[in-house]
Amino acid sequence: MAASLPGRRDLPASKYDLNTYLGRVRQSAEIADPRTLFVSKAGLEHAKSLVSSYKQGSVQSMTPELWRAKKIVDSTLHPDTGQPVFLPFRMSCFVISNLIVTAGMLTPGLKTTGILLWQITNQSLNVAINSANANKSTPISTTSMVKSYFLAVSASCSVALGLNALVPRLRSVSPAAKTILTRLVPFAAVASAGALNVFLMRGEEIRRGIDVFPSPDPSQRDRLEQGREIVESLGKSKKAATIAVAETALSRVLNATPIMVLPPLLLVRLQRTEWLKQRPRMVLPVNLGLILTTSIFALPLALGAFPQRQTVQARKLEKEIMEKVGPDGMVEFNRGT
């Protein structure tokens, strides 16, 4: 993100109001815009140069070109390290990276081998995305990453296989309802394991804490944007880390809900139509289309649920943090994605 580039002057956080849900959704739609994936290395360097010029005072005001440069930087660079996030694991590639995996998990009539294969593939992708986008002020050890991965895989496979075995045995449920419940089993597995995955992968943040910073008032923000003041970390907070990780986990569940619920329910209905009955080969492309369409709209809605840089009252964090800014003071931190 732009905050990771050199310069004393901060860019405006967004051209949208991030204090509102709609503003965060519009900002998230920009960060998740897959067109930024096609920006060349030279294009990225040019964008970084433009952003750095503003931060160093060479450019005095935001222009359409500078807003576009900020969009490229925000969707490509990690906010803590300033290094490009590996392309398949960027939020702008989330829809594309998850399309085939989601379609695989939602394939009707999967057997045990297929269920295990797609759940393992999905959790592998989740671990990679969580690791690439986690708050880097508290690095994740390889041991913790491997342990978290196997626990998440075990959880998702257990839920998927367990529910697949349970649903057919429900005597008080109609065959049509059983079909719908069976199609929703992948959602239950993905939602539960996805939330667990975030907590496991980022557990080190909760144990050690993440950096928190004083939240600037309007006058301080102006001085920051003009490069006349620098904000130093107040220290590491375990409570802030818990908030950051919990919100990220909930965001993953919110993101999975429409993607894993709407397409299978719509597909069940479409498979009852004569058109699809006569064209069974169209089931896969129709399924992919439903997943892609839902994903494009669902990702910004989920990412916008919580601010990227979360602001909380200091009294909600550790005593040492509160003493530095006062009980009524506000602090902020990078939530991660």
N, C-alpha and C positions, 0 to 999 in steps of 0.2 A: 504494500500500500504506500501512498504518498508520504505518510508519516515516517516511513523508514528511510527516506532519502535525506541527504545532507542539507543543512540550511536552518537558520534560526526562526524563520518565518513560517507559520502554519498556513496551509491552504484551508479554505472553507471546507467543512466536513462533507458537504453535499449541496447541490443546487436545490434539493428538496428539504422539507422540514422533517428532520429525523426524530422529532419529538412526537410525531404522529405515525400511526400504523401505515396509513396510505403513503406517506413520505418514505418510510423505510422499505415498503414494498417496491416503490418506483426505483429507489436506490439499489435494492437487491436485484431487480430486473436488469439494471445496467451491469452490475457485477457478474450476473449469471448469463450475460449476453454471449452466445457462442461465437459471434463474429470476432471477438477479441482474440480467439484462438489462432486466427489467421494472420495476426500481426507479426511481421518478421522481426528478427533480432535487431536489425537497424531501426525498425519502427519503434521498438521498445526503447532503445537507447535514445531515440529522438524524443519520445514521450518523457523519459526520465530527465532529459536535458531541459525540456520546457518546464517541468515541474520544479526542478532544482533552481532554474532561473527565477521563478516566482519566489521560492523559499529563501533565496539569497538576495532578493530585492531588486534584481535586474528588470523584472516585469512587475508592473505596479498593480494591474487589475486582471481579473479573470476574463478570458475571452472564450468563444466557442472552441477554438483550437486547444486552448489550455484545459477546458473541461473534458474534451475528448482524450487528451493526454492523461489526465487524472483517472479517467475511466479505464484506460489501458493499464496504467500502473496499479490501480486498486484491484483489478481483476487478475493480475499476473503475479505481483510481488507479495511475499508474506509480510504482514505488518510488523513483525518483530525482527526478522533477519534482513529484510530488504532483498532477498534472493527470490528468483522465480520459483513458484510452486511447480512441481513436475506436471506437465500439461494434462495427463489423464485425470489428475487428482484435484484440479482447480474447480471452483464452483461454476465457472463458465463452461466446464466440460461435464458437469454432473449429470445432466440429462442424457448426453450421448454415452457416457461411461456406464450408466445404469440401465440403458435401454434394453440391451440384449440380456443382461442378467435378470432384470425384472420380467421380461417376456419368458425367459426360461422357467422362472419360479411359478409364473402364472399359467404355464401350459397345462391344459386340462388332461386329467388321467395319468399324471406322473406316477411311476413306480418308485420303490424305495431307493434304488440306485440314482434315479433322476433327482429325487428330492434331496438326497445327500449331496450330490454333485453341485446342484444350484445353490443350496444353502451355504456350502463351503466356499463357493465362488463369490457369493454375495458378501459373506463376512470377511473374506480376504480383501475385497474391494473397500469395504467399510474401514478396515484397519488401516489400509493405505491412505484413504482420504482423511481419517481422523489424525493420523500421524503427520501428514503433510500440512494440515491446517491448524494443528494444536498451538496453544500459547507456548512460545519458545523460551520464555523467561525461566521455565522449569522444564528442561529436556526430559524425554522419556527414555529410560534405559532399555537396552535390547532385551534383557531378561523379562522386564515388565511387559514389554510389547508381545513377546512370544507367549507368555503366560496368559495375557489378556486375550490373545487371538484364539488359543485353544479353548478357553472358557466360553468365549462368545460362540464359537463353532459348536461346542457341545450343547449350549443352551438353545441355539436356533434349531439344530437337528433334533434335539429331544422334543421341543415344542411341536415342530412340524410332523415328526413321525408319531408322536403321542396323540395329537389331535386327529391325524389321518386315520389312526386305528380306532379312536373313540367315536367319531361322528357316525360311521356306519352302524354302530351298536345302539344308537339312540332310538328307542322304540316309540316314543311319543312324538316324534318328528316326522313330517311327511317326506316322501321322496324328493319333492321339489325343494323343500327347505334343506334337506341333507345335501343336495347338489350345491346350493348357495353357500352353506356352511363349509363344505369341502373346498370351494373356490376361495374362501376367506382364510383358510388355514395359513397360506403363505404370509398374509398380513400379520396374523398373530405372532408367527415366528420372527418375522422381520422387525416388527415393532418392539417386541420384548427383548430380542437379542441386540437390536440396534441401540436401544437405550443402555443396556448393560455394557455393550461394546464401548460406548463413550466413557462411561464411568471407569471401566477397566483400563482403557488406553490412556486416560488422563488422570488416573488415580494419583500419580506422582504429584500433580499440581495440587490436589487436595491435601496431600501429606506435607508438602513443602511450602505451598503458597505461591501466589503470582504477584507480580509488581502492580501496585496501585499508585495513582497519581492524584494530586489535588485537582478538583474540577474547577476550571477557571470561570470567574464571573464575566459578564460582557466586556468590562473594561480590560480585564486581564486577557481575554480572548483576542481583543483588538491588538494588544501589545504583542501577543504571541504571533498573530498573523503578520505583524509588522517586523517581527524578529528582534523585538526589544526585551524579550524575556524568555527564559527556558524553564520548563517544568521538570523538576527532578523527582525520581521515585520516592514515595514515602516509606517504602519497604515492601516486604512480601506478606500477603494475607491469605490464610487458609480459608477463611470464611468467604472472601471474594472468589477464590478458586472454586469453592463448592457451588456458589451462585452461578458462576460461568459454566461449569460442567453440567449442572442440572438444567440450565436453560438450553444448552446445546443438545442435551439428550432429548428434552421435550420437543425441541425444534425438529429433530430427526423423526420422532414419532408423528408429529404434525405433517411432515413432508411425506412420510410413507402412507399416511391414511388415505388421501385421495388417489394416489398412484396405485396402491395395492387393493383398494376397495371398489372404486368406480369402474375400472376396466373389466374386472372379472364379472361384476354384476351386469354390466352392459353386454358383455359377450354372451352370458347365459341367455339373455333376452334375444340377442341377435341370432343365436344358434337355433332358436325356435322358428325363425322366419324361413319361408320357402326358398328365398334367394340364397341364403347361406347353406341350407340343407342340400341344395343342388350344386353348391360350389364348396365342398369341404376343404379344398386347397387354399381357399381364401381366409380360413380361420386364422392362420399365422399372420399374414399381412394386416388383417383387420385388428388383431390383438396388438400388434406393434403400433399401428396407427392410434389406437385408443390410449396406449401407454404413453406414446410420445406427446400427444396432444395434452393429456392430463399433466404430464411432467412439466411441460413448458409453463403452464399456468400455476402449478402447485409449488414449484421451487421458490419463486419470489415471495409467495404468500407465507411459506414456512420460514424462510430466512428473515422476513420482515417482522416476525412475531416478537423478536427481542433485538435491541440495539446491538451493533457490533462492538461499540465502546459503551459499556454499561455504566450508569451513574447511580450511586447509592449513598445513603446517609452514613457518615463515618461511625455513628453509634451502633450500626449493624455489624461493624467489623471489630477487629481486636482492639483492646484498650490502648496499645501502643500507637495504633493508627489514629484513633480518636483523639488522643492527647496532642497530636501534631496539628490537627485542623479544628479541634473543638467538636463537641457532641452534635452541633447543628451544621457542621461543615459537610460538604459533599466531596466524594472522591470518585474516580473513574478508573476503569481497567479494560483491557482487551478481552472480550468474551471467547474469542476463537470461533471456529465454524465447524 
